[in-house]
Amino acid sequence: MTGFASLLSATLTAFLTLLFARAAWHKLADFTAFTGFVADYELVPEHLVRPVSVAVVAAEVAAVLAQLLPGGQPYGLGVAVALLAVYGAAIAVNLRRGKDRIECGCGGTAQPLSASLVARNAVLAGLGLVALAAGPYALGLDEAVAALGSGFALFVGFVLSEQILANFAHARLRR
């Protein structure tokens, strides 16, 4: 693999690992609230809300752990891309139903459902696919530090843009 492709793959993997670690942490920190968000989507029968919620958190944790383990990057990225696609589809279904005033349950800043969240998930899934296409990374120490720093910078930029989107969505709802 070329040096750039390896660096890109490692950077995007670091970013998505941080993203899913944060999402899983938020869901686990208030699991009861998260099960309420899952119920609000009305995509599974009530008796399956808790098991589905557990499965979602387990899949997010699995995505993180797989990306951290040697040889697990493609599996972790695959789980992450699949989750992002499912999340985007669940949001889109509810938007089509006219249910835009429920919390996304994404982890992080509270946000009501919106088309921007569907687009965001599509972009994030695309980044995961780019990392998968770039292949597994093989980096020296200096390159690994650069990739981790770049992945962290992407994550911080994501968190900041997420807060801006949440502020805009809340302002829109107050009108």
GUGU-418486 format. One line per field, with one value per atom (N, C-alpha, C): residue number from 1; residue in one letter; atom name; y, z, x. Coordinates in nm, 4 decimals, padded with zeros to 6 digits. Each point is the difference from the previous one (the first is absolute). Layout:
# GUGU-418486
nr	[NUM	...]
rest	[A	...]
atom	[CA	...]
py	[Y	...]
pz	[Z	...]
px	[X	...]
***
This chain:
# GUGU-418486
nr	[1	1	1	2	2	2	3	3	3	4	4	4	5	5	5	6	6	6	7	7	7	8	8	8	9	9	9	10	10	10	11	11	11	12	12	12	13	13	13	14	14	14	15	15	15	16	16	16	17	17	17	18	18	18	19	19	19	20	20	20	21	21	21	22	22	22	23	23	23	24	24	24	25	25	25	26	26	26	27	27	27	28	28	28	29	29	29	30	30	30	31	31	31	32	32	32	33	33	33	34	34	34	35	35	35	36	36	36	37	37	37	38	38	38	39	39	39	40	40	40	41	41	41	42	42	42	43	43	43	44	44	44	45	45	45	46	46	46	47	47	47	48	48	48	49	49	49	50	50	50	51	51	51	52	52	52	53	53	53	54	54	54	55	55	55	56	56	56	57	57	57	58	58	58	59	59	59	60	60	60	61	61	61	62	62	62	63	63	63	64	64	64	65	65	65	66	66	66	67	67	67	68	68	68	69	69	69	70	70	70	71	71	71	72	72	72	73	73	73	74	74	74	75	75	75	76	76	76	77	77	77	78	78	78	79	79	79	80	80	80	81	81	81	82	82	82	83	83	83	84	84	84	85	85	85	86	86	86	87	87	87	88	88	88	89	89	89	90	90	90	91	91	91	92	92	92	93	93	93	94	94	94	95	95	95	96	96	96	97	97	97	98	98	98	99	99	99	100	100	100	101	101	101	102	102	102	103	103	103	104	104	104	105	105	105	106	106	106	107	107	107	108	108	108	109	109	109	110	110	110	111	111	111	112	112	112	113	113	113	114	114	114	115	115	115	116	116	116	117	117	117	118	118	118	119	119	119	120	120	120	121	121	121	122	122	122	123	123	123	124	124	124	125	125	125	126	126	126	127	127	127	128	128	128	129	129	129	130	130	130	131	131	131	132	132	132	133	133	133	134	134	134	135	135	135	136	136	136	137	137	137	138	138	138	139	139	139	140	140	140	141	141	141	142	142	142	143	143	143	144	144	144	145	145	145	146	146	146	147	147	147	148	148	148	149	149	149	150	150	150	151	151	151	152	152	152	153	153	153	154	154	154	155	155	155	156	156	156	157	157	157	158	158	158	159	159	159	160	160	160	161	161	161	162	162	162	163	163	163	164	164	164	165	165	165	166	166	166	167	167	167	168	168	168	169	169	169	170	170	170	171	171	171	172	172	172	173	173	173	174	174	174	175	175	175]
rest	[M	M	M	T	T	T	G	G	G	F	F	F	A	A	A	S	S	S	L	L	L	L	L	L	S	S	S	A	A	A	T	T	T	L	L	L	T	T	T	A	A	A	F	F	F	L	L	L	T	T	T	L	L	L	L	L	L	F	F	F	A	A	A	R	R	R	A	A	A	A	A	A	W	W	W	H	H	H	K	K	K	L	L	L	A	A	A	D	D	D	F	F	F	T	T	T	A	A	A	F	F	F	T	T	T	G	G	G	F	F	F	V	V	V	A	A	A	D	D	D	Y	Y	Y	E	E	E	L	L	L	V	V	V	P	P	P	E	E	E	H	H	H	L	L	L	V	V	V	R	R	R	P	P	P	V	V	V	S	S	S	V	V	V	A	A	A	V	V	V	V	V	V	A	A	A	A	A	A	E	E	E	V	V	V	A	A	A	A	A	A	V	V	V	L	L	L	A	A	A	Q	Q	Q	L	L	L	L	L	L	P	P	P	G	G	G	G	G	G	Q	Q	Q	P	P	P	Y	Y	Y	G	G	G	L	L	L	G	G	G	V	V	V	A	A	A	V	V	V	A	A	A	L	L	L	L	L	L	A	A	A	V	V	V	Y	Y	Y	G	G	G	A	A	A	A	A	A	I	I	I	A	A	A	V	V	V	N	N	N	L	L	L	R	R	R	R	R	R	G	G	G	K	K	K	D	D	D	R	R	R	I	I	I	E	E	E	C	C	C	G	G	G	C	C	C	G	G	G	G	G	G	T	T	T	A	A	A	Q	Q	Q	P	P	P	L	L	L	S	S	S	A	A	A	S	S	S	L	L	L	V	V	V	A	A	A	R	R	R	N	N	N	A	A	A	V	V	V	L	L	L	A	A	A	G	G	G	L	L	L	G	G	G	L	L	L	V	V	V	A	A	A	L	L	L	A	A	A	A	A	A	G	G	G	P	P	P	Y	Y	Y	A	A	A	L	L	L	G	G	G	L	L	L	D	D	D	E	E	E	A	A	A	V	V	V	A	A	A	A	A	A	L	L	L	G	G	G	S	S	S	G	G	G	F	F	F	A	A	A	L	L	L	F	F	F	V	V	V	G	G	G	F	F	F	V	V	V	L	L	L	S	S	S	E	E	E	Q	Q	Q	I	I	I	L	L	L	A	A	A	N	N	N	F	F	F	A	A	A	H	H	H	A	A	A	R	R	R	L	L	L	R	R	R	R	R	R]
atom	[N	CA	C	N	CA	C	N	CA	C	N	CA	C	N	CA	C	N	CA	C	N	CA	C	N	CA	C	N	CA	C	N	CA	C	N	CA	C	N	CA	C	N	CA	C	N	CA	C	N	CA	C	N	CA	C	N	CA	C	N	CA	C	N	CA	C	N	CA	C	N	CA	C	N	CA	C	N	CA	C	N	CA	C	N	CA	C	N	CA	C	N	CA	C	N	CA	C	N	CA	C	N	CA	C	N	CA	C	N	CA	C	N	CA	C	N	CA	C	N	CA	C	N	CA	C	N	CA	C	N	CA	C	N	CA	C	N	CA	C	N	CA	C	N	CA	C	N	CA	C	N	CA	C	N	CA	C	N	CA	C	N	CA	C	N	CA	C	N	CA	C	N	CA	C	N	CA	C	N	CA	C	N	CA	C	N	CA	C	N	CA	C	N	CA	C	N	CA	C	N	CA	C	N	CA	C	N	CA	C	N	CA	C	N	CA	C	N	CA	C	N	CA	C	N	CA	C	N	CA	C	N	CA	C	N	CA	C	N	CA	C	N	CA	C	N	CA	C	N	CA	C	N	CA	C	N	CA	C	N	CA	C	N	CA	C	N	CA	C	N	CA	C	N	CA	C	N	CA	C	N	CA	C	N	CA	C	N	CA	C	N	CA	C	N	CA	C	N	CA	C	N	CA	C	N	CA	C	N	CA	C	N	CA	C	N	CA	C	N	CA	C	N	CA	C	N	CA	C	N	CA	C	N	CA	C	N	CA	C	N	CA	C	N	CA	C	N	CA	C	N	CA	C	N	CA	C	N	CA	C	N	CA	C	N	CA	C	N	CA	C	N	CA	C	N	CA	C	N	CA	C	N	CA	C	N	CA	C	N	CA	C	N	CA	C	N	CA	C	N	CA	C	N	CA	C	N	CA	C	N	CA	C	N	CA	C	N	CA	C	N	CA	C	N	CA	C	N	CA	C	N	CA	C	N	CA	C	N	CA	C	N	CA	C	N	CA	C	N	CA	C	N	CA	C	N	CA	C	N	CA	C	N	CA	C	N	CA	C	N	CA	C	N	CA	C	N	CA	C	N	CA	C	N	CA	C	N	CA	C	N	CA	C	N	CA	C	N	CA	C	N	CA	C	N	CA	C	N	CA	C	N	CA	C	N	CA	C	N	CA	C	N	CA	C	N	CA	C	N	CA	C	N	CA	C	N	CA	C	N	CA	C	N	CA	C	N	CA	C	N	CA	C	N	CA	C	N	CA	C	N	CA	C	N	CA	C	N	CA	C	N	CA	C	N	CA	C	N	CA	C	N	CA	C	N	CA	C	N	CA	C	N	CA	C	N	CA	C	N	CA	C	N	CA	C	N	CA	C	N	CA	C]
py	[-00.1168	00.1168	00.1230	00.1011	00.1237	00.0669	00.0863	00.0702	00.0856	00.0685	00.0857	-00.0821	-00.1096	-00.0838	-00.0571	-00.0396	-00.0541	00.1071	00.1196	00.1112	00.0387	00.0029	00.0322	-00.1045	-00.1259	-00.1083	00.0086	00.0237	00.0092	00.1228	00.1112	00.1232	-00.0197	-00.0535	-00.0205	-00.1061	-00.1000	-00.1022	00.0611	00.0832	00.0669	00.0867	00.0754	00.0868	-00.0814	-00.1047	-00.0791	-00.0775	-00.0394	-00.0667	00.0962	00.1227	00.1008	00.0291	00.0112	00.0293	-00.1080	-00.1261	-00.1087	-00.0228	00.0281	-00.0097	00.1035	00.1201	00.1055	-00.0375	-00.0489	-00.0367	-00.1118	-00.1029	-00.1109	00.0483	00.0851	00.0523	00.0755	00.0860	00.0765	-00.0916	-00.1017	-00.0923	-00.0800	-00.0431	-00.0765	00.0880	00.1258	00.0907	00.0251	-00.0034	00.0147	-00.0956	-00.1273	-00.1041	00.0098	00.0402	00.0131	00.1056	00.1128	00.1047	-00.0522	-00.0745	-00.0538	-00.0949	-00.0868	-00.0900	00.0807	00.1136	00.0882	00.0556	00.0348	00.0502	-00.1097	-00.1221	-00.1127	-00.0205	00.0079	-00.0154	00.1113	00.1222	00.1135	-00.0199	-00.0729	-00.0240	-00.0881	-00.0799	-00.0884	-00.0913	-00.0583	-00.0912	-00.1460	-00.0209	-00.1365	-00.0065	-00.1182	-00.0132	00.0355	00.0459	00.0471	-00.1046	-00.1276	-00.1038	-00.0253	00.0532	-00.0172	00.1237	00.1069	00.1241	-00.0216	-00.0628	-00.0197	-00.0923	-00.1167	-00.0849	00.0688	00.0755	00.0722	00.1063	00.0692	00.1011	-00.0625	-00.1154	-00.0712	-00.0383	-00.0495	-00.0412	00.1189	00.1149	00.1191	00.0388	00.0062	00.0377	-00.1057	-00.1261	-00.1071	00.0111	00.0327	00.0152	00.1195	00.1100	00.1155	-00.0337	-00.0680	-00.0403	-00.0967	-00.0920	-00.0948	00.0737	00.1024	00.0783	00.0656	00.0551	00.0652	-00.1026	-00.1076	-00.1002	-00.0622	-00.0299	-00.0617	00.0940	00.1294	00.0947	00.0157	-00.0325	00.0108	-00.1254	-00.1135	-00.1262	-00.0202	-00.0566	-00.0288	-00.0897	00.0413	-00.0763	00.0210	00.0747	00.0192	00.1220	00.0846	00.1246	-00.0191	-00.0903	-00.0123	-00.0422	-00.0844	-00.0450	00.1138	00.0739	00.1146	00.1062	00.0265	00.0982	-00.0500	-00.1287	-00.0565	00.0143	-00.0278	00.0156	00.1476	00.0877	00.1440	00.0496	-00.0386	00.0423	-00.0540	-00.1251	-00.0587	00.0735	00.0288	00.0731	00.1382	00.0703	00.1338	-00.0056	-00.1028	-00.0160	-00.0280	-00.0868	-00.0320	00.1238	00.0733	00.1213	00.1011	00.0200	00.0941	-00.0418	-00.1301	-00.0496	00.0183	-00.0265	00.0163	00.1457	00.0906	00.1429	00.0376	-00.0465	00.0322	-00.0512	-00.1213	-00.0561	00.0901	00.0435	00.0846	00.1391	00.0520	00.1298	-00.0120	-00.1117	-00.0221	-00.0117	-00.0490	-00.0099	00.1353	00.0993	00.1315	00.0123	-00.0966	-00.0003	00.0626	00.1320	00.0678	00.0625	-00.0228	00.0613	-00.1015	-00.1105	-00.0949	00.0108	-00.0337	00.0044	-00.1117	00.0316	-00.1008	-00.1165	00.0244	-00.1072	-00.0389	00.0905	-00.0288	-00.0059	00.0663	00.0145	00.1367	00.0670	00.1350	00.1016	00.1076	00.1104	-00.0456	00.0350	-00.0367	00.0704	-00.0767	00.0555	-00.0658	00.0808	-00.0599	-00.0547	-00.0908	-00.0585	00.1068	-00.0138	00.0940	-00.0655	00.0603	-00.0492	00.0146	00.1004	00.0168	-00.1183	-00.0645	-00.1192	-00.1182	-00.0108	-00.1052	00.0229	00.1258	00.0339	-00.0237	00.0395	-00.0203	-00.1476	-00.0856	-00.1431	-00.0554	00.0520	-00.0445	00.0383	00.1207	00.0441	-00.0851	-00.0235	-00.0823	-00.1425	-00.0573	-00.1342	00.0027	00.1065	00.0151	00.0044	00.0696	00.0038	-00.1397	-00.0761	-00.1372	-00.0850	00.0220	-00.0745	00.0395	00.1276	00.0454	-00.0688	-00.0065	-00.0673	-00.1480	-00.0621	-00.1410	-00.0171	00.0894	-00.0086	00.0261	00.0880	00.0297	-00.1194	-00.0898	-00.1228	00.0163	-00.1096	00.0057	00.0896	00.0617	00.0920	-00.0661	00.0469	-00.0424	00.1270	00.0465	00.1286	-00.0115	00.0894	00.0172	00.0839	00.0166	00.0733	00.1437	00.0704	00.1391	00.0106	-00.0922	-00.0008	-00.0343	-00.0936	-00.0374	00.1181	00.0740	00.1187	00.1032	00.0189	00.0947	-00.0441	-00.1295	-00.0519	00.0150	-00.0312	00.0156	00.1467	00.0878	00.1436	00.0503	-00.0456	00.0414	-00.0553	-00.1244	-00.0593	00.0730	00.0383	00.0751	00.1381	00.0649	00.1319	-00.0103	-00.1037	-00.0221	-00.0179	-00.0751	-00.0250	00.1300	00.0827	00.1277	00.0877	00.0029	00.0758	-00.0525	-00.1319	-00.0605	00.0411	-00.0074	00.0361	00.1457	00.0864	00.1423	00.0224	-00.0646	00.0172	-00.0613	-00.1095	-00.0609	00.0970	00.0707	00.0976	00.1147	00.0444	00.1065	-00.0460	-00.1217	-00.0543	-00.0140	-00.0443	-00.0146	00.1357	00.1011	00.1347	00.0506	-00.0222	00.0423	-00.0730	-00.1307	-00.0787	00.0456	00.0266	00.0462	00.1392	00.0855	00.1341	-00.0117	-00.0923	-00.0220	-00.0473	-00.0869	-00.0531	00.1050	00.0988	00.1028	00.1018	00.0022	00.0979	-00.0324]
pz	[00.0000	00.0000	00.0000	-00.0716	-00.0032	00.1360	00.0240	00.1271	00.0257	-00.1057	00.0187	00.0339	-00.0708	00.0248	00.1414	00.0446	00.1342	00.1049	-00.0227	00.0921	00.0025	-00.1178	-00.0095	00.0732	-00.0223	00.0644	00.1520	00.0492	00.1444	00.0591	-00.0711	00.0478	00.0115	-00.1044	00.0019	00.1024	00.0173	00.1009	00.1397	00.0259	00.1305	00.0239	-00.1016	00.0115	00.0310	-00.0766	00.0194	00.1319	00.0435	00.1294	00.1116	-00.0053	00.0997	-00.0055	-00.1204	-00.0181	00.0644	-00.0272	00.0544	00.1484	00.0461	00.1437	00.0743	-00.0529	00.0620	-00.0027	-00.1131	-00.0136	00.0980	00.0079	00.0921	00.1445	00.0328	00.1365	00.0394	-00.0901	00.0295	00.0191	-00.0807	00.0122	00.1297	00.0354	00.1238	00.1239	-00.0101	00.1151	00.0427	-00.0959	00.0329	-00.0886	00.0306	-00.0823	-00.0006	00.1106	00.0065	-00.0990	-00.0050	-00.0974	-00.1420	-00.0247	-00.1340	-00.0410	00.0909	-00.0359	-00.0322	00.0666	-00.0328	-00.1407	-00.0429	-00.1358	-00.1019	00.0298	-00.0899	-00.0094	00.1116	00.0000	-00.0816	00.0113	-00.0727	-00.1514	-00.0495	-00.1442	-00.0507	00.0892	-00.0332	-00.1201	00.0012	-00.1070	00.0440	00.1309	00.0534	00.1015	00.0168	00.1022	00.1377	00.0867	00.1327	00.0775	-00.0107	00.0754	-00.0515	-00.1181	-00.0549	00.0169	00.0572	00.0124	00.0807	00.1141	00.0831	-00.0676	-00.0528	-00.0670	-00.1205	-00.0757	-00.1139	00.0489	00.1077	00.0573	00.0447	00.0649	00.0421	-00.1225	-00.1038	-00.1214	-00.0670	-00.0013	-00.0604	00.0753	00.1315	00.0795	-00.0155	00.0010	-00.0169	-00.1358	-00.1040	-00.1330	-00.0046	00.0678	00.0031	00.0740	00.1131	00.0749	-00.0834	-00.0696	-00.0861	-00.1113	-00.0577	-00.1051	00.0541	00.1194	00.0619	00.0279	00.0678	00.0373	-00.1221	-00.1023	-00.1203	-00.0676	-00.0012	-00.0631	00.0789	00.1278	00.0835	-00.0034	-00.0359	00.0009	-00.1306	00.0093	-00.1220	-00.0938	-00.1244	-00.1001	00.0046	00.0970	00.0139	-00.0702	-00.0525	-00.0607	-00.1035	-00.0961	-00.1003	00.0602	00.1018	00.0644	00.0783	00.0734	00.0743	-00.0915	-00.1099	-00.0960	-00.0658	-00.0291	-00.0599	00.0919	00.1288	00.0972	00.0101	00.0044	00.0109	-00.1202	-00.1197	-00.1213	00.0018	00.0375	00.0056	00.1014	00.1174	00.1013	-00.0504	-00.0625	-00.0510	-00.1057	-00.0831	-00.1015	00.0650	00.0999	00.0703	00.0725	00.0675	00.0706	-00.0978	-00.1133	-00.1000	-00.0527	-00.0251	-00.0491	00.1057	00.1265	00.1073	00.0121	-00.0123	00.0056	-00.1196	-00.1193	-00.1216	00.0070	00.0514	00.0135	00.0886	00.1111	00.0916	-00.0566	-00.0757	-00.0649	-00.1006	-00.0739	-00.0948	00.0733	00.1218	00.0820	00.0600	-00.0150	00.0582	00.1437	00.0483	00.1392	00.0071	00.0035	00.0046	00.1369	00.0945	00.1327	00.1054	-00.0448	00.0966	-00.0022	00.1112	00.0153	-00.0827	-00.0693	-00.0860	00.0791	00.1225	00.0786	-00.0487	-00.0721	-00.0622	00.0993	00.1110	00.0932	-00.0220	00.1040	-00.0146	00.0152	-00.0738	00.0092	-00.0406	00.0810	-00.0307	-00.1271	-00.0928	-00.1262	-00.0414	-00.0441	-00.0575	-00.1395	-00.0475	-00.1318	-00.1084	-00.0996	-00.1114	-00.1197	-00.1154	-00.1214	00.0117	00.0748	00.0157	00.0737	00.0893	00.0680	-00.0974	-00.0915	-00.1018	-00.0873	-00.0420	-00.0819	00.0766	00.1268	00.0834	00.0067	00.0231	00.0085	-00.1330	-00.1104	-00.1316	-00.0205	00.0400	-00.0133	00.0890	00.1238	00.0913	-00.0526	-00.0534	-00.0589	-00.1193	-00.0785	-00.1131	00.0452	00.1096	00.0531	00.0433	00.0590	00.0367	-00.1223	-00.1072	-00.1237	-00.0612	00.0091	-00.0495	00.0787	00.1320	00.0830	-00.0362	-00.0263	-00.0412	-00.1348	-00.0947	-00.1334	00.0046	00.0914	00.0122	00.0556	00.0664	00.0506	00.1372	00.0539	00.1324	-00.0048	00.1111	00.0031	00.0599	-00.0460	00.0544	00.0112	00.1224	00.0211	00.0944	-00.0216	00.0967	00.1153	00.1020	00.1184	-00.0321	-00.0787	-00.0318	-00.0818	-00.0913	-00.0797	00.0871	00.0930	00.0898	00.0875	00.0499	00.0807	-00.0843	-00.1248	-00.0898	-00.0281	-00.0230	-00.0275	00.1213	00.1186	00.1216	00.0238	-00.0190	00.0157	-00.1002	-00.1232	-00.1034	00.0273	00.0438	00.0343	00.1158	00.0992	00.1137	-00.0447	-00.0878	-00.0514	-00.0759	-00.0798	-00.0694	00.1005	00.1044	00.1028	00.0690	00.0356	00.0641	-00.0956	-00.1263	-00.0995	-00.0127	00.0057	-00.0068	00.1196	00.1190	00.1219	-00.0063	-00.0466	-00.0117	-00.1026	-00.1150	-00.1024	00.0457	00.0758	00.0546	00.0949	00.0816	00.0914	-00.0772	-00.1063	-00.0826	-00.0630	-00.0538	-00.0587	00.1049	00.1199	00.1066	00.0391	00.0102	00.0328	-00.1073	-00.1263	-00.1097	00.0048	00.0245	00.0052	00.1147	00.1152	00.1139	-00.0252	-00.0652	-00.0341	-00.0986	-00.0947	-00.0998	00.0683	00.0991	00.0702	00.0867	00.0461	00.0865	-00.0774	-00.1289	-00.0811	-00.0074]
px	[00.0855	-00.0855	00.0900	-00.0452	00.0780	-00.0029	00.0962	00.0077	-00.1223	-00.0502	-00.1165	-00.1240	-00.0206	-00.1178	00.0039	00.1174	00.0137	-00.0287	00.0523	-00.0240	-00.1470	-00.0634	-00.1430	-00.0833	00.0299	-00.0739	00.0122	00.1205	00.0220	-00.0684	00.0047	-00.0647	-00.1506	-00.0613	-00.1450	-00.0398	00.0826	-00.0275	00.0055	00.0992	00.0098	-00.1231	-00.0402	-00.1171	-00.1258	-00.0250	-00.1217	00.0036	00.1179	00.0114	-00.0396	00.0503	-00.0373	-00.1499	-00.0535	-00.1419	-00.0876	00.0318	-00.0814	00.0260	00.1210	00.0256	-00.0839	-00.0070	-00.0807	-00.1480	-00.0469	-00.1412	-00.0366	00.0837	-00.0278	00.0030	00.0960	00.0103	-00.1265	-00.0492	-00.1217	-00.1197	-00.0101	-00.1129	00.0080	00.1200	00.0167	-00.0158	00.0394	-00.0082	-00.1442	-00.0923	-00.1424	-00.0792	00.0159	-00.0612	-00.1520	-00.0592	-00.1453	-00.0486	00.0686	-00.0375	00.0175	00.1085	00.0223	-00.1114	-00.0444	-00.1107	-00.1255	-00.0170	-00.1124	00.0107	00.1224	00.0205	-00.0326	00.0450	-00.0283	-00.1510	-00.0695	-00.1458	-00.0663	00.0510	-00.0582	00.0025	00.0984	00.0087	-00.1145	-00.0575	-00.1117	00.0302	00.1190	00.0394	-00.0004	-00.0042	-00.0057	-00.1131	-00.0593	-00.1051	00.0557	-00.0873	00.0409	00.0800	-00.0396	00.0708	00.1426	00.0332	00.1348	00.0885	-00.0544	00.0765	00.1278	-00.0113	00.1197	00.1016	-00.0402	00.1001	00.0650	-00.0783	00.0574	00.0971	-00.0349	00.0885	00.1320	-00.0075	00.1203	00.0834	-00.0658	00.0709	00.0696	-00.0652	00.0601	00.1267	-00.0091	00.1177	00.1103	-00.0375	00.0992	00.0690	-00.0753	00.0589	00.0951	-00.0364	00.0899	00.1291	-00.0121	00.1193	00.0844	-00.0648	00.0717	00.0746	-00.0629	00.0664	00.1264	-00.0089	00.1159	00.1095	-00.0355	00.1003	00.0663	-00.0791	00.0563	00.0999	-00.0307	00.0921	00.1295	-00.0034	00.1196	00.0872	-00.0588	00.0731	00.0770	00.1191	00.0752	-00.0815	-00.0106	-00.0744	-00.1501	-00.0483	-00.1441	-00.0555	00.0877	-00.0456	-00.1113	00.0145	-00.1068	-00.1341	00.0048	-00.1237	-00.0654	00.0807	-00.0522	-00.0576	00.0705	-00.0505	-00.1282	-00.0060	-00.1212	-00.1202	00.0197	-00.1086	-00.0388	00.0995	-00.0276	-00.0803	00.0398	-00.0718	-00.1423	-00.0168	-00.1343	-00.0872	00.0549	-00.0774	-00.0399	00.0925	-00.0315	-00.1104	00.0030	-00.1044	-00.1354	-00.0016	-00.1246	-00.0524	00.0891	-00.0422	-00.0588	00.0662	-00.0506	-00.1363	-00.0167	-00.1285	-00.1095	00.0318	-00.0992	-00.0436	00.0950	-00.0333	-00.0869	00.0389	-00.0749	-00.1437	-00.0184	-00.1354	-00.0856	00.0558	-00.0772	-00.0243	00.0929	-00.0239	-00.1142	-00.0035	-00.1102	-00.1337	00.0029	-00.1211	-00.0390	00.0866	-00.0257	00.0452	00.0775	00.0466	00.1394	00.0044	00.1286	00.0277	-00.0860	00.0182	00.0434	00.0569	00.0556	00.1522	00.0605	00.1457	00.0621	00.1095	00.0623	00.0582	00.0472	00.0594	00.1381	00.0638	00.1297	00.1151	-00.0158	00.1114	00.0614	00.0292	00.0531	-00.1103	00.0125	-00.0940	-00.1401	-00.1002	-00.1388	-00.0441	-00.0570	-00.0459	-00.1305	-00.0955	-00.1211	00.0330	-00.0824	00.0224	-00.0060	00.0869	00.0030	00.0679	-00.0221	00.0660	00.1512	00.0472	00.1447	00.0620	-00.0759	00.0519	00.0101	-00.0943	00.0075	00.1235	00.0200	00.1166	00.1291	00.0016	00.1186	00.0359	-00.0991	00.0273	00.0491	-00.0533	00.0464	00.1469	00.0362	00.1395	00.0903	-00.0422	00.0802	00.0163	-00.1075	00.0093	00.0955	-00.0071	00.0920	00.1453	00.0267	00.1366	00.0447	-00.0913	00.0321	00.0314	-00.0750	00.0263	00.1335	00.0343	00.1312	00.1109	-00.0142	00.1003	00.0106	-00.1150	00.0014	00.0689	-00.0298	00.0599	00.1500	00.0429	00.1426	00.0767	-00.0723	00.0602	00.0616	00.0500	00.0621	00.1236	00.0273	00.1126	00.1231	00.1143	00.1298	00.0825	00.0186	00.0646	00.1182	00.0961	00.1069	-00.0519	00.0798	-00.0424	-00.0397	00.0817	-00.0327	-00.1282	-00.0212	-00.1237	-00.1208	00.0181	-00.1096	-00.0411	00.0981	-00.0305	-00.0741	00.0445	-00.0675	-00.1434	-00.0211	-00.1346	-00.0900	00.0527	-00.0805	-00.0340	00.0964	-00.0255	-00.1013	00.0113	-00.0954	-00.1393	-00.0065	-00.1291	-00.0648	00.0806	-00.0525	-00.0471	00.0753	-00.0406	-00.1326	-00.0159	-00.1277	-00.1130	00.0264	-00.1004	-00.0413	00.0969	-00.0308	-00.0809	00.0381	-00.0770	-00.1419	-00.0146	-00.1330	-00.0845	00.0573	-00.0732	-00.0436	00.0878	-00.0350	-00.1111	00.0108	-00.1041	-00.1321	00.0061	-00.1210	-00.0707	00.0775	-00.0589	-00.0652	00.0636	-00.0569	-00.1310	-00.0019	-00.1231	-00.1101	00.0364	-00.0992	-00.0568	00.0857	-00.0475	-00.0956	00.0341	-00.0859	-00.1341	00.0034	-00.1241	-00.0889	00.0580	-00.0794	-00.0571	00.0770	-00.0505	-00.1165	00.0118	-00.1070	-00.1284	00.0137	-00.1178	-00.0686	00.0760	-00.0584	-00.0826	00.0158	-00.0741	-00.1454]
***
